Amino acid sequence: MEEHIALVQELAGVDRDTAVKALLQTKGDAVAAVDNLLVKPTLPGDKYIPAKPVVDTGLSEEQKALCERGRWLQDKVNVVFSVAHSKIRTPPDQGSSEHGSPQQSDCLESTSQQSVELEQLQDALPQTTPEVSQS
């Protein structure tokens, strides 16, 4: 701990008490303590950068949570569809063939095997879903 105190004193140019207080505030993180003690320069263009606008959608907190969960679920569906689509797409050089050809049956068999593998993979992964608050 003495090393950290000396480091903060040297880099920030402060006395020992100030360095100890900064280290206690940052839970012993010397880099964060020095960063907190140093004065942040104001860039000439900072006053011209507008703040991020806040958009009022008129939704309640429950509706926002449900929309967030819906977007999350749609992202998962898109990923699964994309993976499945990339596995069954025929290369452009093969072209289309007659109905009932061996190529189609091979494709269906590989698709069913891949869907079983995908289900096993999904079962192995921890299920994390965003929490929906019930108000």
C-alpha positions in Angstrom: 0.0 0.0 0.0 2.9 2.3 0.7 4.1 1.9 -2.9 0.7 3.0 -4.2 0.7 6.0 -1.9 4.1 7.1 -3.0 3.1 6.5 -6.7 0.0 8.7 -6.3 1.9 11.4 -4.5 4.6 11.5 -7.2 2.3 11.4 -10.3 -0.4 13.7 -9.0 1.9 16.0 -7.1 -0.2 15.9 -3.9 0.6 15.4 -0.2 0.3 12.0 1.6 -3.1 12.7 3.2 -4.7 13.6 -0.2 -3.1 10.5 -1.8 -4.4 8.2 1.0 -8.0 9.7 0.7 -7.9 9.3 -3.1 -6.8 5.6 -2.7 -9.5 4.9 -0.2 -12.1 6.4 -2.5 -11.0 4.2 -5.4 -10.6 1.1 -3.2 -6.8 1.0 -3.7 -6.7 1.6 -7.4 -3.7 3.8 -8.0 -4.5 4.6 -11.6 -8.1 5.7 -10.8 -6.8 7.7 -7.8 -4.3 9.6 -9.9 -7.0 10.1 -12.6 -9.4 11.6 -10.0 -6.7 14.0 -8.6 -5.6 15.4 -12.0 -7.4 18.3 -13.4 -9.2 17.4 -16.7 -8.4 19.8 -19.5 -11.2 21.6 -21.2 -11.0 21.2 -25.0 -11.9 24.2 -27.1 -14.7 22.3 -28.9 -16.3 20.9 -25.8 -18.8 23.7 -25.5 -20.0 23.1 -29.1 -20.7 19.4 -28.6 -24.4 19.0 -27.8 -25.6 16.7 -25.1 -27.2 13.4 -26.2 -30.9 14.2 -26.8 -33.5 12.5 -24.6 -36.4 11.1 -26.6 -39.8 10.8 -24.9 -41.5 7.9 -26.5 -44.5 8.1 -24.2 -44.0 4.5 -23.0 -44.3 3.4 -19.4 -41.4 1.7 -17.7 -43.2 -1.7 -18.2 -43.7 -1.0 -21.9 -40.0 -0.1 -22.3 -39.0 -3.3 -20.5 -41.2 -5.3 -22.7 -39.9 -3.6 -25.9 -36.3 -4.3 -24.7 -37.1 -7.9 -24.2 -38.8 -8.2 -27.6 -35.8 -6.7 -29.3 -33.5 -9.1 -27.4 -35.7 -12.1 -28.5 -35.8 -10.8 -32.1 -32.0 -10.6 -32.1 -31.8 -14.3 -30.9 -34.2 -15.4 -33.6 -32.2 -13.5 -36.2 -29.0 -15.2 -35.1 -30.5 -18.7 -35.3 -32.1 -18.0 -38.7 -28.9 -16.6 -40.1 -26.9 -19.6 -39.0 -29.5 -22.0 -40.3 -29.8 -20.1 -43.6 -26.0 -20.1 -44.1 -25.9 -23.9 -43.6 -28.6 -24.8 -46.2 -27.9 -22.3 -48.9 -26.8 -23.9 -52.2 -23.7 -22.5 -53.8 -24.3 -20.5 -57.0 -22.3 -22.9 -59.2 -24.6 -25.9 -58.5 -27.8 -24.2 -59.6 -31.2 -25.6 -59.0 -32.0 -29.3 -59.6 -35.1 -31.4 -60.1 -37.5 -32.0 -57.2 -36.6 -35.0 -55.1 -33.0 -35.1 -56.2 -30.3 -36.6 -53.9 -29.0 -33.1 -53.2 -32.3 -32.0 -51.6 -32.6 -35.0 -49.4 -28.9 -34.6 -48.3 -29.7 -30.9 -47.5 -32.8 -31.9 -45.5 -30.8 -34.5 -43.5 -28.0 -32.1 -42.8 -30.5 -29.4 -41.7 -32.2 -31.8 -39.3 -28.8 -32.8 -37.9 -27.8 -29.1 -37.5 -31.0 -28.2 -35.8 -30.4 -31.0 -33.3 -26.9 -29.8 -32.7 -28.2 -26.2 -32.4 -30.8 -27.3 -29.8 -28.0 -29.1 -27.8 -25.9 -26.0 -28.0 -28.7 -23.8 -26.7 -29.4 -26.3 -23.9 -25.7 -26.1 -22.9 -25.6 -22.3 -22.9 -26.8 -20.5 -19.7 -30.1 -18.9 -20.3 -29.9 -15.1 -19.6 -32.9 -13.0 -20.2 -33.4 -9.4 -19.3 -35.4 -8.8 -16.2 -38.9 -7.4 -16.7 -40.1 -5.4 -13.7 -43.6 -6.0 -12.6 -45.1 -2.7 -11.4 
